[in-house]
Amino acid sequence: VALVQLSILVVGFIKAEVILSFLGFGVPVGVVSWGSMLNEAQNELILGRWWQLTAAAIAMALLVTAFSLLTDALRDALDPKVKT
């Protein structure tokens, strides 16, 4: 139960950081953040540079998915009720 809750909280923290940094309320200017990367990529999207936005979105999706799979695998490995 703790691993599932940890997974949900970490994903929520990542989303909160990205949203706040995208809006300009997150980390200071000059610090690398996915939110600030998305904000800058939004301006570049108008110029036709779509790959910056796509790369940042794919990286975030991969991190969240990998972390969820890791915690799911840990839960399966550590849960005595699931032993097969």
C-alpha distances in whole Angstrom, upper triangle without the diagonal:
4,6,5,6,9,10,11,12,14,16,17,18,20,21,23,24,26,27,28,30,32,33,34,32,30,31,35,37,38,34,33,30,29,30,33,34,33,36,38,38,38,42,42,41,44,46,45,43,40,38,37,35,34,33,31,29,28,27,24,23,23,21,18,18,18,16,13,15,14,11,11,13,11,8,11,13,11,10,13,13,13,16,19
4,5,5,6,9,10,10,12,14,15,16,18,20,21,22,24,26,26,28,30,31,32,30,28,28,32,35,35,31,30,28,27,28,31,32,32,34,36,36,37,40,41,40,43,45,44,41,39,37,36,34,33,32,29,28,27,26,23,22,22,20,17,18,18,14,13,15,14,10,11,13,11,9,13,14,11,11,14,15,16,18,22
4,5,5,6,9,10,10,12,14,15,16,18,20,21,23,24,26,27,28,30,31,29,27,27,31,33,33,30,28,26,25,26,29,30,29,32,34,34,35,38,38,38,41,43,41,39,36,34,33,31,30,28,26,25,24,23,20,19,19,16,14,15,14,11,10,11,10,6,8,10,8,6,10,11,10,11,14,15,15,17,20
4,5,5,6,9,10,11,12,14,16,17,18,20,21,23,24,26,27,29,30,29,26,27,31,33,34,30,28,25,24,25,29,29,28,31,33,33,33,37,37,36,39,41,40,37,34,33,32,30,28,28,25,24,23,22,19,18,18,16,13,13,14,11,8,11,10,7,7,11,10,8,11,13,12,12,16,16,15,18,21
4,5,5,6,9,10,10,12,14,15,16,18,20,21,22,24,26,27,28,26,24,25,29,32,32,29,27,24,23,24,27,28,27,30,32,32,32,36,37,36,39,41,40,38,35,33,32,29,29,28,26,24,24,22,19,19,19,17,14,15,16,12,11,13,13,10,11,14,13,11,14,16,15,15,18,18,18,21,24
4,5,5,6,9,10,10,12,14,15,16,18,20,21,22,24,26,27,25,22,23,27,29,29,26,24,22,21,22,25,26,26,28,30,30,31,34,35,34,38,40,38,36,33,32,30,28,27,26,24,22,22,20,18,17,17,15,12,14,14,10,10,12,11,8,11,13,12,11,15,16,15,15,19,20,20,22,25
4,5,5,6,9,10,11,12,14,16,17,18,20,21,23,25,26,24,22,23,26,28,29,25,23,20,19,20,24,24,23,26,28,28,29,32,33,32,35,37,36,33,30,29,27,25,24,23,21,19,19,17,15,14,14,12,9,10,10,7,6,9,9,6,9,12,11,11,14,16,15,16,20,20,19,22,24
4,6,5,6,9,10,11,12,14,16,16,18,20,21,23,24,23,20,22,26,28,29,25,24,20,19,19,23,23,23,25,28,27,27,31,32,31,34,36,35,33,30,29,27,25,24,23,21,19,19,18,15,14,15,13,10,11,13,10,8,12,12,10,11,15,14,13,16,19,18,18,22,22,21,24,26
4,5,5,6,9,10,10,12,14,15,16,18,20,21,22,20,18,19,23,26,26,23,22,19,18,18,21,22,22,24,27,27,27,30,31,31,34,36,35,33,30,29,27,25,25,24,21,20,20,19,15,16,17,14,11,14,15,11,11,14,14,12,14,17,16,16,19,21,20,20,24,24,24,26,29
4,5,5,6,9,10,11,12,14,15,16,18,20,21,19,16,17,21,23,24,20,19,16,15,16,19,20,20,22,24,24,25,28,29,29,32,34,33,30,28,26,24,22,22,21,18,17,17,16,12,13,14,11,9,11,12,9,9,13,12,11,13,16,15,16,19,20,20,21,24,25,24,27,29
4,5,5,6,9,10,11,12,14,15,16,18,20,19,16,18,21,23,24,21,19,15,14,14,18,18,17,20,23,22,23,26,27,26,29,31,30,28,25,24,22,20,19,19,16,14,15,13,10,10,12,9,6,9,11,8,8,12,13,12,13,16,16,17,19,21,21,22,26,26,25,27,29
4,5,5,6,9,10,10,12,14,15,16,18,17,15,17,20,22,23,20,19,16,14,14,18,19,18,19,22,22,22,26,27,26,29,31,31,29,26,25,23,21,21,21,17,16,17,16,12,13,15,13,10,13,15,12,12,16,16,15,17,20,19,19,22,24,24,24,28,28,27,30,32
4,5,5,6,9,10,10,12,14,15,16,14,12,13,17,19,20,17,16,13,12,12,16,17,17,18,21,22,22,25,26,26,29,31,31,28,26,25,23,20,21,20,17,16,18,16,12,14,15,13,11,14,15,13,13,17,17,16,18,21,20,20,24,25,25,25,29,30,29,31,34
4,5,5,6,9,10,11,12,14,15,14,12,13,16,18,19,16,14,10,9,10,13,14,14,16,18,18,19,22,23,23,26,28,27,25,22,21,19,17,17,16,13,12,14,12,9,11,12,10,8,12,13,11,12,16,16,16,18,20,20,21,24,25,25,26,30,31,30,32,34
4,5,5,6,9,10,10,12,14,13,11,14,17,19,20,17,15,12,10,9,13,14,12,14,17,17,17,21,22,21,24,26,26,24,21,21,18,16,17,16,13,12,14,13,9,11,13,11,9,13,15,13,14,17,18,18,19,22,23,23,26,27,27,28,32,32,31,33,35
4,5,5,6,8,10,11,12,11,9,12,15,17,19,16,15,12,11,9,13,15,14,15,18,18,18,21,23,23,25,28,28,25,23,23,21,18,19,19,16,15,17,16,12,14,17,15,13,16,18,16,17,20,21,20,22,25,25,25,28,30,29,30,34,34,33,36,38
4,6,5,6,8,10,10,9,6,8,12,14,15,12,12,8,8,7,10,12,12,13,16,17,17,20,21,22,24,26,26,24,22,22,19,17,18,18,14,14,16,15,12,14,16,14,13,17,18,16,18,21,21,21,23,26,25,26,29,30,30,31,35,36,35,37,39
4,6,5,6,9,10,10,8,10,13,14,15,13,11,7,6,4,8,9,8,10,13,13,14,16,18,18,21,23,23,20,19,18,15,13,15,14,11,11,13,12,9,12,15,13,12,16,17,16,18,21,21,21,24,26,26,27,30,31,31,32,36,37,35,38,40
4,6,5,6,9,9,8,11,14,15,17,15,14,10,9,6,9,11,9,10,13,14,13,16,18,18,20,23,23,21,19,20,17,14,16,17,13,12,16,15,12,14,17,16,15,18,20,19,20,23,24,24,26,28,29,29,32,33,33,34,38,38,37,40,41
4,5,5,6,5,5,8,11,12,15,13,13,10,10,7,9,12,11,11,14,16,15,17,20,20,22,24,25,23,22,22,19,17,19,19,16,16,19,18,15,17,20,18,17,21,23,21,22,26,26,25,28,30,30,31,34,35,35,36,40,40,39,42,44
4,5,5,5,4,6,9,9,11,10,10,7,7,4,5,9,9,8,11,13,13,15,17,18,20,22,23,21,20,20,16,15,17,17,13,14,17,16,14,17,19,18,17,21,22,21,23,26,26,26,29,31,31,32,34,36,36,37,41,41,40,42,45
4,5,8,8,10,11,11,13,12,12,9,8,4,5,8,6,5,9,10,10,12,14,15,17,19,20,18,17,17,14,12,15,16,12,13,16,16,14,16,19,18,18,21,23,22,23,26,27,27,29,32,32,33,35,37,37,38,42,42,41,43,45
4,6,8,10,12,12,15,14,14,12,11,8,8,11,10,8,11,13,12,13,16,17,18,21,22,21,20,21,18,15,18,19,16,16,20,19,17,19,22,21,21,24,26,25,26,29,30,30,32,34,35,35,38,39,39,40,44,44,43,46,48
4,6,8,8,8,12,12,13,11,12,8,8,11,11,9,11,14,13,14,17,18,19,22,23,22,21,22,19,17,20,20,17,18,21,20,18,21,24,22,22,26,27,26,27,31,31,31,33,36,36,36,39,40,40,42,45,46,45,47,49
4,7,8,10,13,12,14,12,13,10,10,14,14,12,15,17,17,18,21,22,23,25,27,25,24,25,21,20,23,22,19,20,23,22,19,22,24,22,22,26,27,25,27,30,30,30,32,35,34,35,38,39,39,40,44,44,43,46,48
4,7,9,11,10,11,9,10,8,9,12,13,12,14,17,17,18,21,22,24,26,27,24,24,24,20,19,21,21,17,18,21,19,17,20,22,19,19,23,24,22,24,27,27,27,29,32,31,32,35,36,36,37,41,42,41,43,45
4,7,8,6,8,7,10,9,8,12,13,13,14,17,18,19,21,22,25,26,27,24,24,24,20,19,22,20,17,18,21,19,17,20,22,19,20,24,24,23,25,28,27,27,30,32,31,33,36,36,36,38,41,42,41,43,46
4,6,6,9,9,13,11,10,13,15,13,14,17,19,19,21,23,25,26,27,25,25,25,21,20,23,22,19,21,24,21,20,24,25,23,23,27,27,26,28,31,31,31,34,35,35,36,39,40,39,41,45,46,45,47,49
4,6,8,9,12,11,8,11,13,12,12,15,16,16,18,20,22,23,24,22,23,22,19,19,22,21,18,20,23,21,20,24,25,23,24,28,28,27,30,32,32,32,35,37,37,38,41,42,42,43,47,48,47,49,51
4,6,9,12,12,9,11,14,13,12,15,17,17,18,20,22,22,24,21,22,21,17,18,21,19,17,20,22,20,20,23,24,22,24,27,27,27,29,32,31,32,35,36,36,38,40,41,41,43,47,48,47,48,50
4,6,10,10,8,10,13,13,13,15,18,18,19,21,24,24,25,22,22,21,17,18,20,18,15,18,20,18,17,21,21,19,21,24,24,23,26,28,28,28,31,33,32,34,37,37,37,39,43,44,43,45,47
4,7,9,7,7,11,12,11,13,16,17,17,19,22,22,23,19,19,18,14,15,17,15,12,15,17,14,14,17,18,16,18,21,21,21,23,26,25,26,29,30,30,32,35,35,35,37,41,42,41,42,44
4,5,5,6,9,10,11,12,14,16,16,18,21,22,22,19,18,17,13,13,15,13,10,12,14,12,11,15,16,14,15,19,19,18,21,23,23,24,26,28,28,30,32,33,33,35,39,40,38,40,42
4,5,5,6,9,10,10,12,14,15,16,19,20,20,17,15,14,11,10,12,10,7,9,11,9,8,11,13,12,13,16,17,17,19,21,21,22,25,26,27,28,31,32,32,34,38,39,37,39,40
4,5,5,6,9,10,11,13,14,15,18,19,20,17,16,16,12,11,13,13,9,10,13,12,10,13,16,14,15,18,19,19,21,23,24,24,27,29,29,30,33,34,34,36,40,40,39,41,43
4,5,5,6,8,10,11,13,14,16,18,19,16,16,15,12,11,14,13,10,12,15,14,13,16,18,17,18,21,22,22,24,26,27,28,30,32,32,33,36,37,37,39,43,44,42,44,46
4,5,5,6,9,10,10,12,15,16,16,13,12,12,8,8,11,10,7,10,13,11,11,15,16,16,17,20,21,21,23,25,26,27,29,31,31,33,35,36,37,39,42,43,41,43,45
4,5,5,6,9,10,10,13,14,14,12,11,11,8,6,9,10,7,8,11,11,11,13,16,16,16,19,21,21,23,25,26,27,29,31,31,33,35,36,37,38,42,43,41,43,44
4,5,5,7,9,10,12,14,15,13,13,14,10,9,12,13,11,12,15,15,14,17,19,19,20,22,24,24,26,28,29,30,32,34,35,36,38,39,40,41,45,46,44,46,47
4,5,5,7,9,11,12,13,11,11,12,9,9,12,13,11,13,16,16,16,18,20,20,22,24,25,26,28,30,31,32,34,35,36,38,40,41,42,43,47,48,46,48,49
4,5,5,6,9,10,10,8,8,9,6,5,9,10,9,10,13,14,14,16,18,19,20,22,24,25,26,28,29,31,32,34,35,37,38,40,41,42,46,47,44,46,47
4,5,5,7,9,10,9,9,11,9,7,10,12,11,12,15,16,16,18,20,21,21,24,26,26,27,30,31,32,34,36,37,38,40,41,42,44,47,47,45,48,49
4,5,6,7,10,9,10,12,10,10,13,15,14,15,18,19,19,21,23,24,25,27,29,30,31,33,34,36,37,39,40,41,43,45,46,47,51,51,49,51,52
4,5,5,7,5,7,9,8,8,12,13,13,14,17,18,19,21,23,24,25,27,28,29,31,33,34,35,37,38,40,41,43,44,46,47,51,51,49,51,52
4,5,5,5,5,8,8,7,10,12,13,13,16,17,18,19,22,23,24,25,27,29,30,31,33,35,36,37,39,40,42,43,45,46,50,50,47,49,50
4,5,7,8,12,12,11,14,16,16,17,19,21,22,23,25,27,27,29,31,32,33,35,37,38,39,41,43,44,45,47,48,49,53,53,51,53,54
4,6,8,11,11,12,14,16,17,18,20,22,23,24,26,28,29,30,32,33,35,36,38,40,41,42,44,45,47,48,50,51,55,55,52,54,55
4,6,9,10,11,12,14,16,16,18,20,21,22,24,26,27,28,30,32,33,34,36,38,39,40,42,43,44,46,48,49,53,53,50,52,52
4,6,6,8,10,11,13,14,15,17,19,20,21,23,25,26,27,29,30,31,33,35,36,37,39,41,42,43,45,46,50,50,48,49,50
4,6,6,6,9,10,11,12,14,16,17,18,20,22,23,24,26,27,28,30,32,33,34,36,38,39,40,42,43,47,47,44,46,47
4,5,5,6,9,10,10,12,14,15,16,18,20,21,22,24,25,26,28,30,31,32,34,36,37,38,40,41,45,45,42,44,44
4,5,5,6,9,10,11,13,14,15,17,19,20,21,23,25,26,27,29,30,32,33,35,36,37,39,41,44,45,42,44,45
4,6,5,6,9,10,11,12,14,16,17,18,20,21,23,24,26,27,29,30,32,33,35,36,38,39,43,43,40,42,43
4,6,5,6,8,10,10,12,14,15,16,18,20,21,22,24,26,27,28,30,31,33,34,36,37,41,41,38,40,41
4,6,5,6,9,10,10,12,14,15,16,18,20,21,22,24,26,27,28,30,31,32,34,36,39,40,37,39,39
4,6,5,6,9,10,11,12,14,15,17,18,20,21,23,24,26,27,29,30,31,33,34,38,39,36,38,39
4,5,5,6,9,10,11,12,14,16,17,18,20,21,23,24,26,27,29,30,32,33,36,37,34,36,37
4,5,5,6,9,10,10,12,14,15,16,18,20,21,22,24,26,27,28,30,31,35,35,32,34,35
4,5,5,6,9,10,10,12,14,15,16,18,20,21,22,24,26,27,28,30,34,34,32,33,34
4,5,5,6,9,10,11,12,14,15,17,18,20,21,23,24,26,27,28,32,33,30,32,34
4,6,5,6,8,10,11,12,14,16,16,18,20,21,22,24,26,27,30,31,28,30,31
4,6,5,6,8,10,10,12,14,15,16,18,20,21,22,24,25,29,29,27,28,29
4,5,5,6,9,10,10,12,14,15,16,18,20,21,22,24,28,28,26,28,29
4,6,5,6,9,10,11,12,14,15,17,18,20,21,22,26,26,24,26,28
4,5,5,6,9,10,10,12,14,15,16,18,20,21,24,25,22,24,25
4,5,5,6,9,10,10,12,14,15,16,18,20,23,24,21,23,24
4,5,5,6,8,10,11,12,14,15,16,18,22,22,20,22,24
4,5,5,6,9,10,11,12,14,15,16,20,20,18,20,22
4,6,5,6,9,10,10,12,14,15,19,19,16,18,19
4,5,5,6,9,10,10,12,14,17,19,16,18,19
4,5,5,6,9,10,10,12,15,16,15,17,19
4,5,5,6,9,10,10,14,14,12,14,16
4,5,5,6,9,10,13,14,11,13,14
4,5,5,6,8,12,13,12,13,15
4,5,5,6,9,10,9,11,14
4,6,5,8,9,7,8,10
4,6,8,10,8,8,10
4,6,9,9,9,12
4,5,6,7,11
4,6,6,9
4,6,9
4,6
4
